[in-house]
Amino acid sequence: STEPDSLANMVTNMGVAKCSNAAAAYKECTKYAVQKLDLPHVAQYLDAGHAGWLGWPANIGPAATIFTDIYKEAGRPKSLRGLATNVSNYNAWNATSPAPYTSPNPNYDEKHYVDAFAPLLRQNGWDAKFIIDQGRSGKQPTGQQEWGHWCNALGTGFGLRPTSNTGHPDVDAFVWVKPGGEADGTSDTTAVRYDHFCGSASSMKPAPEAGTWFQAYFEQLLRNANPSF
């Protein structure tokens, strides 16, 4: 999964000067990366956010344009198979019903997102395939009070096991990209890297620094795993 979050930010956060000023260079660097990684034993997927980010009707069209532009401008690398979605997030692949916090987005899970996104990418000239992170998507709905509450969300569980047997022509695999016991960020308000999302009512607390082991969170994922262990 190449460049988690970065290209998605170019779709939705161009009103932020730091993003807009870096966008052209970031696009060039991404093209450079996918060209250099275009090797026979490599399968590349650009990170494409998730249903609750780029899946909104206002975002999905511009997203398709940005991703296909990069694919074409990089010379249509053979190893660039498609896009990775839901990395480090909690969305279901195929929810039985929309979680309350997804309203009013019609693309309320990753399947709806892929089914809406893939045709737009094809129309723009890229028959992209997908890999979907399901490492923390087993319990639905989660304990998120808002869809944007991304940090150490309560009420989550390990999800669908990694497999290439997805039953969907546009999905290459379900994967676990985010290690389940790895913290998203600290809840310590005095920490240099503190983010207010990690102190939200949706987040498990106390939480350690991002990237460090979070035993209580791992235990929550295990308890709520679906399929169970």
C-alpha positions as CSV (number, residue, x, y, z in Angstrom):
1,S,0.0,0.0,0.0
2,T,1.8,3.1,-1.2
3,E,1.4,6.5,0.6
4,P,-1.4,6.0,3.1
5,D,-3.6,9.1,3.5
6,S,-1.5,11.3,1.3
7,L,-3.3,11.3,-2.1
8,A,-6.6,11.2,-0.3
9,N,-5.6,14.5,1.4
10,M,-5.1,15.9,-2.1
11,V,-8.7,15.3,-2.8
12,T,-10.3,16.8,0.3
13,N,-7.8,19.1,2.0
14,M,-6.5,21.4,-0.8
15,G,-8.0,24.3,1.2
16,V,-5.1,23.8,3.6
17,A,-2.1,25.7,2.4
18,K,0.4,23.0,3.5
19,C,-1.5,20.5,1.4
20,S,-2.0,22.7,-1.7
21,N,1.6,23.9,-1.7
22,A,3.0,20.4,-1.6
23,A,0.5,18.8,-4.0
24,A,2.4,19.1,-7.2
25,A,5.6,17.8,-5.7
26,Y,3.8,15.0,-3.9
27,K,2.2,13.9,-7.2
28,E,5.7,13.8,-8.8
29,C,7.2,11.9,-5.9
30,T,4.3,9.3,-6.0
31,K,4.8,8.8,-9.8
32,Y,8.6,8.4,-9.1
33,A,7.9,5.8,-6.4
34,V,5.5,3.7,-8.5
35,Q,7.9,3.7,-11.4
36,K,10.8,2.6,-9.3
37,L,8.8,-0.1,-7.7
38,D,7.5,-1.4,-11.1
39,L,9.2,-4.8,-10.8
40,P,8.1,-8.3,-11.9
41,H,7.6,-9.5,-8.3
42,V,5.8,-6.5,-7.0
43,A,2.0,-5.7,-6.8
44,Q,1.4,-2.1,-6.0
45,Y,-1.8,-0.5,-4.6
46,L,-2.1,3.3,-4.0
47,D,-3.9,4.2,-0.8
48,A,-7.4,5.5,-1.5
49,G,-8.8,6.4,2.0
50,H,-12.1,4.7,2.8
51,A,-15.8,4.9,2.2
52,G,-16.2,7.7,4.9
53,W,-13.5,9.8,3.3
54,L,-13.4,9.6,-0.5
55,G,-16.7,7.6,-0.8
56,W,-18.8,10.7,-0.3
57,P,-20.5,11.7,-3.6
58,A,-18.7,15.1,-3.6
59,N,-15.3,13.4,-3.3
60,I,-15.4,10.2,-5.3
61,G,-15.4,11.8,-8.8
62,P,-12.4,14.1,-8.1
63,A,-10.6,11.1,-6.5
64,A,-11.1,9.0,-9.6
65,T,-9.5,11.8,-11.6
66,I,-6.5,12.2,-9.4
67,F,-5.7,8.5,-9.1
68,T,-6.1,7.8,-12.9
69,D,-4.0,10.8,-13.7
70,I,-1.1,9.4,-11.6
71,Y,-1.5,6.0,-13.2
72,K,-1.4,7.4,-16.7
73,E,1.3,10.0,-16.0
74,A,3.5,7.3,-14.5
75,G,3.3,5.4,-17.8
76,R,0.6,2.8,-16.7
77,P,3.1,0.6,-14.7
78,K,2.2,-3.1,-15.0
79,S,2.8,-3.7,-11.3
80,L,0.3,-0.9,-10.2
81,R,-2.7,-3.1,-9.9
82,G,-5.0,-0.7,-8.1
83,L,-6.0,0.8,-4.8
84,A,-5.9,-0.1,-1.1
85,T,-8.9,1.1,1.0
86,N,-9.8,1.2,4.7
87,V,-6.2,1.0,5.8
88,S,-6.0,1.5,9.6
89,N,-9.8,2.1,9.6
90,Y,-12.8,0.2,10.8
91,N,-15.4,0.0,8.0
92,A,-17.2,-3.2,7.2
93,W,-16.7,-4.8,3.8
94,N,-20.4,-5.6,3.4
95,A,-22.5,-4.3,6.3
96,T,-26.0,-5.7,6.8
97,S,-27.3,-2.1,7.4
98,P,-25.7,1.3,7.5
99,A,-24.1,2.3,10.9
100,P,-25.8,5.5,12.2
101,Y,-22.6,7.6,11.9
102,T,-22.3,6.8,8.1
103,S,-25.5,8.8,7.2
104,P,-26.2,10.2,4.7
105,N,-23.4,8.7,2.6
106,P,-24.8,6.0,0.2
107,N,-21.4,4.4,0.2
108,Y,-21.7,3.3,3.8
109,D,-19.3,0.3,3.6
110,E,-16.2,-0.7,1.5
111,K,-18.3,-2.8,-0.9
112,H,-20.5,0.2,-1.8
113,Y,-17.4,2.3,-2.1
114,V,-15.6,-0.1,-4.5
115,D,-18.8,-0.6,-6.5
116,A,-19.2,3.2,-6.9
117,F,-15.4,3.9,-7.4
118,A,-14.3,1.1,-9.8
119,P,-16.6,2.2,-12.7
120,L,-15.4,5.8,-12.4
121,L,-11.8,4.7,-12.6
122,R,-12.6,2.6,-15.6
123,Q,-14.3,5.5,-17.3
124,N,-11.1,7.5,-16.8
125,G,-9.0,4.7,-18.3
126,W,-7.8,2.5,-15.4
127,D,-9.2,-0.9,-14.7
128,A,-8.1,-0.8,-11.1
129,K,-8.4,-3.6,-8.6
130,F,-8.7,-3.3,-4.8
131,I,-7.3,-4.6,-1.6
132,I,-9.4,-3.9,1.5
133,D,-8.1,-3.7,5.1
134,Q,-10.4,-5.7,7.4
135,G,-8.0,-6.1,10.3
136,R,-10.2,-4.0,12.7
137,S,-13.6,-4.3,11.0
138,G,-15.1,-7.3,12.7
139,K,-17.6,-5.6,15.0
140,Q,-20.3,-3.5,13.3
141,P,-21.3,-0.9,14.1
142,T,-18.2,0.2,16.1
143,G,-18.2,2.4,19.1
144,Q,-17.4,5.5,16.9
145,Q,-19.7,8.4,17.7
146,E,-18.6,10.1,14.4
147,W,-17.2,8.4,11.3
148,G,-14.2,10.7,11.4
149,H,-13.2,9.4,14.8
150,W,-10.2,7.4,13.6
151,C,-8.1,7.0,16.8
152,N,-8.2,3.8,18.9
153,A,-11.9,3.4,18.3
154,L,-14.0,1.7,20.9
155,G,-16.1,-1.3,20.1
156,T,-13.9,-2.8,17.4
157,G,-12.8,-6.4,16.6
158,F,-10.5,-8.3,14.3
159,G,-12.4,-8.8,11.0
160,L,-12.4,-11.0,7.9
161,R,-9.2,-13.1,7.6
162,P,-6.7,-12.1,4.9
163,T,-7.6,-14.0,1.7
164,S,-7.6,-13.6,-2.0
165,N,-10.9,-15.5,-2.2
166,T,-13.1,-12.3,-2.0
167,G,-16.0,-13.3,-4.3
168,H,-15.8,-9.9,-6.0
169,P,-14.3,-9.3,-9.4
170,D,-12.8,-6.0,-8.5
171,V,-11.3,-7.0,-5.2
172,D,-7.9,-8.9,-5.2
173,A,-7.8,-9.5,-1.5
174,F,-8.9,-8.8,2.0
175,V,-5.8,-7.9,4.0
176,W,-4.7,-6.8,7.5
177,V,-2.5,-3.8,6.8
178,K,-2.7,-2.2,10.3
179,P,-1.3,-4.4,13.0
180,G,-4.1,-4.9,15.5
181,G,-2.2,-4.2,18.7
182,E,-0.5,-1.1,17.4
183,A,-1.8,2.2,18.9
184,D,-3.1,5.0,16.7
185,G,-1.9,7.8,19.0
186,T,-1.6,8.8,22.6
187,S,-4.4,10.1,24.8
188,D,-1.9,12.0,26.9
189,T,-2.8,15.7,26.3
190,T,0.7,16.8,27.4
191,A,2.4,14.7,24.7
192,V,4.1,16.5,21.8
193,R,2.3,14.3,19.3
194,Y,-1.1,14.5,21.0
195,D,-4.1,14.7,18.6
196,H,-7.5,15.7,19.9
197,F,-9.1,12.8,18.1
198,C,-7.2,10.4,20.5
199,G,-9.0,12.1,23.4
200,S,-12.5,11.8,21.9
201,A,-15.4,9.9,23.4
202,S,-15.0,7.3,20.7
203,S,-11.4,6.4,21.7
204,M,-10.0,3.9,24.2
205,K,-8.1,5.6,27.0
206,P,-5.4,5.7,28.3
207,A,-3.6,5.0,25.1
208,P,0.2,5.0,24.4
209,E,2.1,6.7,21.6
210,A,1.3,5.9,18.0
211,G,3.1,2.8,16.8
212,T,3.7,1.3,20.2
213,W,2.0,-1.8,21.6
214,F,-1.5,-1.3,23.1
215,Q,-2.4,-4.4,25.1
216,A,-5.9,-3.4,26.1
217,Y,-6.8,-2.5,22.5
218,F,-5.4,-5.8,21.3
219,E,-7.6,-7.6,23.9
220,Q,-10.7,-5.6,22.7
221,L,-10.0,-6.7,19.1
222,L,-9.7,-10.3,20.2
223,R,-12.9,-10.3,22.3
224,N,-14.9,-8.8,19.5
225,A,-13.3,-10.7,16.6
226,N,-15.7,-11.8,13.8
227,P,-15.0,-14.5,12.8
228,S,-14.0,-15.3,16.3
229,F,-10.8,-17.0,17.3
